[in-house]
Amino acid sequence: MKKVLYLAAMLSLVLVGFSCTKPGANRTDSQTPGNNTGNDDEDGKDDKDDTPEGPKVTTCEENLVLWISFDNDNLIEKGEGVSFKENKGDAAIKTGFIGKGWTNNAKNNSMAYSKFDVASANLFKKLDDMTFTVWVKNNKDYYKGGVVSLNGGRNGDKPHDFPAFNVYLDNNNPVTIDDQQVPAQQVNGRFIMHDANGVEQNVWLDTNDPAFAIYDEWFQLAVTYQLNTQKPVDPEDPEGDKKTCATVMLYANGQLVAERAFDPNIAFNNLVTEYTNAFYVGAWSTYVEGDSTQSWQSYWAGSIDEIRMYNKALSEEEISALYKEELNINLEQE
């Protein structure tokens, strides 16, 4: 399946041209943030500044508000009010999908995460609609864990069971794919909304779709959240009365996999509370911080790269274009 997607992407990229590159796109060392492993030029500057120009991502770049590339010492390229804090456990920065990326060195569900501090005046508070994209890689035996999470949920004086925003994969019940049973993939995007009175509004987006049964290969996840979409009150009567609600869409390798409309019609930034101060890569925030966690929660067992957030819900065509651009950069660097 992945080979077919790669071939399709390459065929579609024949007419696409690029002019710039992301700094460090060809660096593959296992540098720990804070250490400088480059060689200095005669002018005293690190030679990583001399990276030749090449392809770059241009899809909706004017709407890009967060970009964690893992390519430099601070891991982050863009993100108002977000800064790298620390790596913990088996978290390491090694070869990624493009340039360098995040990985769990233990290759299992042992503790491994990167923490980013979130300032009080941060980008998450400015998002009504949003798109989140990331490249991930994992293996069949440990295909489970939190990819990213944003803290902020609170139950009294303790963290809530679930993060304010969370994306993770899980393998529970097997499904049949090509006449073989494999772990069922679930990508669960949980949104914990808070209204003016602090009342939670919880929504899951789950899928057991073969699109996520990809092992030991990179693939792209994308989630969009959009306000003010018009949906039929009665799903069986699409031409009948409409209601205004929010919509979550889930993509794998540029293809729409699942969609869910739900009430209330609350902006994404309503999940950001006074307690929101950390963004985690490779973990559930409450699994790291909380007193109240659940046994099935775990750390991400594989690799992560190219985390992006946009201040709009990208269309299906834009998600597909972004996927093809990132895939092309990956193929260009090989």
Disulfide bonds with the S-S distance in Angstrom:
none
